[in-house]
Amino acid sequence: MLVSRRQAKIVVIKPENVRKVLTTKSTNFKLTPESPNVVIKRYVQAGLIPIYLCATVGTTSTTTVDPLAPLCELSSKYNMWVHVDAAYAGSACICPEFRHFLDGVEGASSFRFNAHKWLLTNLACCCLWVKDKSALTKPLSTNSEYLTNKATESGQVVDYKDWQIALTRRFQALKLWMVLRSYGVTGLRAFIRNHVKMAKNFEGLVTMDSRFEIVVPRYFSAVCFRVSPCSINEHHGKNYEAFNHKLSESINATGLVYMTHSVVGGVYFIRFSVGATLTEDRHVQLAWELVQDQATSLLGTQTPKTASYSKLPQQIESML
């Protein structure tokens, strides 16, 4: 159901046959099975055949996680290929506390995550699993005489020429192997957990400043926030999106930090993501102070006193 225009062209699917399924704020922008079910039924009745559904674990804009089990169950009724795009958050699932986000993944046809995004591996390193490898290799197989060899024919080696469009491939796995050998599972889990902790602390700072609001729940190490409509309306009317856009630009213009933005459901928000290898608590504190200063300047209000970063966990706990 959800596939990029470029991918559709490669497999000779007309772009107009790709359908986007909208998500809503009420479900925190998760792709619940009810929405694609309505779309699928409509087009099946029109004589079309659904072939592909993409679910995400850590979607780009909001890092939301789609419910894999019910989506896979729905797709199996229509014999659809289910691809799980876990490009960003798949790495986090090496930690037991995040593994529940993969519940139902056994029903998927393929699964992908990018080790270069959050697993200390240099660009580019994308990991892909397929349940039935023949579904991938048969359409891409080539049997020219100059490519035949005993090792491939005997099954002694995996011939990756049939796993992708190009006949050759880079040895990207070596980079990931070096990371795994250097850090081990304990070191990698500690790395990811530290990033999540820093993002959680940043989220806590945002919630303690009444001028801001969290747009969607934080699952991993990305915080989606904005200046609330109430705060903007009090001083600048109803130009909510324009104001937060201006805030985002002013933050990045300082050259001290860089934050991306997104628009989901018509809501413009700023994305603070902890992902760099050398990020420390002091960088997060600096980033928040910068956000506050820029917001104060644009709103023309005073910066509220909030928790010190070092004492933040205790202060948040006392509020619960």
N, C-alpha and C positions, 0 to 999 in steps of 0.2 A: 504494500500500500504506500509506504513512504520510501522513496528511493530518489537519489539525485538525478538531475537531468542527464548528466554525463554518463552515469551507470546505465540509465535507460537506453541511451543511444548505443552503447556498446553491445547490449543484448538485443538490439533492434526492437525495442518497445517505443512506440511513438510517445513523445512527451505528453500529448493530450490524454493518454491513457493512464497517466500517473495521478493518483488522487491523494490530496492532503486531508488528514483527519484533524480537525481543530480540537484543542484542549481548552479547559476553562479554569478560572481561578478557584472555583468551588472544589476542584479535585487537585489543587496545587499543580495544575498543568500536567498531570499524569495522563497517559493514554489508557483510559479504562476500556474494557472490552465492549461496553455498551455503544460507544461512539463508532468504532470501526464496524461493529455488527450491523448497525443501521445502514452504513455506506455500502457494505458488502451485499446485503440483501437487495438494496436498491439496484445495484448494477448487475447482480446475477439475474434479477428479473428482466433486466434490459438485454440479456443475452451475452454479457461479458463474463470472463473467467478470472477470478482473483487468483494471483499466483504468488504474491510476496507481501510480507508484513515486516516492518522494522520496529523493534522495541528498543528502548534505550535504558542504560544504567548510567545515570549521570549526564543527562542531555545538556547540550552546549550552553544554552542560555541560562538555565536555572539549576542545573545538576539534579533535576528531578529523576526519580526512578520509576519506570513503568512496572506494573504488576505482571511478571513474566508468566506465571502459571495460568491465569485465566486467559491471557492473550494467546498462549500456545494452544490451550484447549479449544478456543474459538477457531484458530487457524487450522487445526487438525480436521475440523468438520468440513472444511473446504479444500483440504489437501494443499494448503499454502506453505511455501517456504518461509520460516520465521528466522530472521536474522537479529541477533542481539548486538547492538552497538554500545559497547562499554569502553569506548576509546579513552575517556578520562578516568572514570571511577572504577573500572575493572581492576586496576592496580590495588585499590583499597581493600578489595575482597580477599587479599592474602591475610587480612586481620580477621580473626573469628567474629568480632563484634559487628563486622559489616557483611558477613557472608550470607545473612538472611536476604540481602538484596538480590541474591541469585536463586532464590527459591523458585523452582519451576523451570530452571534453565535446561534441564534434561529433555524438555519438550521442544527445544529450539533446534533448528537445522544447522545454524552456524553461530559462532561467537567470536567477537573481535575486541581487542583492547590495544592501546598504544603504550608500549613501555617507555617511549620517549617523552610522554606527557607527565608521568608521575611515578616513575620507577627508576630514576637516576640513569637512564640510558640515553646516549646521544642520538640526535636525529639521523636517520629515521629508523624506527623499529616497531613494526606493526605485527601483532600476533593474531593468527586466525586459526580457529578450529572448525572443522566441518564434521557432522555426524556421519554422513555418507560421502566419502571422498570421491567415489566414482561419479557422483552427480556434478562434481566440479571438474574432474580430470577428463572424463569422456568427451565433453564438448570442446576441450582445448587440446586434446591429444593430437600428436603429429607422428607419422610413421615413415618419414623419408628414410631412404636407405643409409644416408650418411649420418643419421642420428641413432641407428641401431647399435646396441652393444650388449654383451652377455650379462653384465651386471644388472642392467635394467630389466632385461627379459627374464632373468631368474628371480627377480624380486629382491636381490641382495642390497640394492640401494633404492632410495626414493628419488625418482627423476622429476625434479621440480619444473622442468620445462612445460609440463602439463598442468601446472597449478596456477598459471598466470598467463597473461597475454604475450609477454616477451619470452623468448626462448632462454634467455640468460637471467640470472638473478644475483644480486649482491649477497655477500655472506653477512647479513645483518644479525643473525643469531649469535655470532661470536661476541658482539658487544653485550648482549643480554646475559650470555653465559659468564662473562667477566664480572658483571655486576652481581649476579647471583653468587658466584664464588667469593667475591670480595666482601660482600655485606652479610650474606646468609639471610635466612628468613627472619631471624631475630633483629638484625640491623635494619632490614627493610621495613619491618613492622614498626620499629621505633621511629624511623624517619617519617612514615606516613602519619602515625599517631601524633607526633609533635606538630606537624602541619595542621592537623585537625584541631588540636588543642589551641593553637594560635588563632585559627579562624573562629573557634568558639569564643575565645576571649574578645576578639574584635566584635563579634556579634553581640556580646554582652555590653560592650561599650556603646554600641549603636542603640540598644534597647534602653539604656540608662539616660540617653539624651532625648527628651520628649519631642524634639524637633524632627526626629528621624523615625522611620519605620522599616521593619523587615518585610520585604515584598513576598518572598516565598520561604518556606522552612529551609534551614541549612542542613544538608545531609553529610557533607564531606568538608572540604576546606575552602569553599567558595561562599561568600556572603552577598546576597542580593538586597540592596537597600536603597532608600531615597529619602529626601526631605518630604515629610508628610504633607498632603494637601491642606490640612488645617493650618500648619505653620506658614505655608506659602500664601494661602488665601488671606491670612491676617495682614500680610504686608504687601503682597504682589498680585492680588486677584486670583484668577483661576488658571493661570498659565503654568500648570503643574509640570507638564512634560518639558516645556521650554526652559523652565527654571532648573530642573535637574540636569538637562542637557548642558546648560551654561555652567552648572556646578562641576560636572564631569570634565568639561574643557578647562576650567580654571585649575582643577586639581592636577591634571596632566601637564598644563602649561608651566607648572613650577619646575618640572624636570626632576623632582625628587622621588616621585612614585609614578606608576602608570596603572590606571584602572580602566577596564573596558566597560561597555554598557550594552544593554539590550532592550528590546521592546517586545513584550509578550502580553497579549490580550489588550493591546492599546496602552499599556503602562510602561513608561520609560523608567529604567532603574540603572544603578551603578553596580558593577560587579567587582568585589574585592576578593582576590584569590591568592591563597598561599600555596606556592608550588616550586619556587626557586630553591635550589640546593642549600644556599647559604643564608636563607632568611632566618632572622632571630626575633625574639620578643621586642627588642628595641626598635626594629624596623616597623613592626606592627603598631607600636605606640606612636612612632613618628607619623605613620600614615594616618592614624586616627586624628591626631592633633592637627594635621594638615587639613583633613576633611572638615573638622570643626571650624578651623580658622577661615577657610574659604566659604563655608556656609554662613558664618557670622558676618563676613564681609558682604555677602550678597543679600542676606536677609535684613541686615542693619540691626541685628539684635546682639545681646551679650551671649558669650559662650557659657553654658551652664557648667557648674562644677560637677565632675563625674568621678568615678572611682579611679584610683591610681592603678596602672596596669599590673603592678606586682601584687596588689592586694585584691585584684578583681575577682578571682574564683571565690574567695571567702565572702566578699560583699554580695556577689550574685546569689550565693547559697543562702545568705541571711535574708534575702528577699523572697525566697521560695516558700 
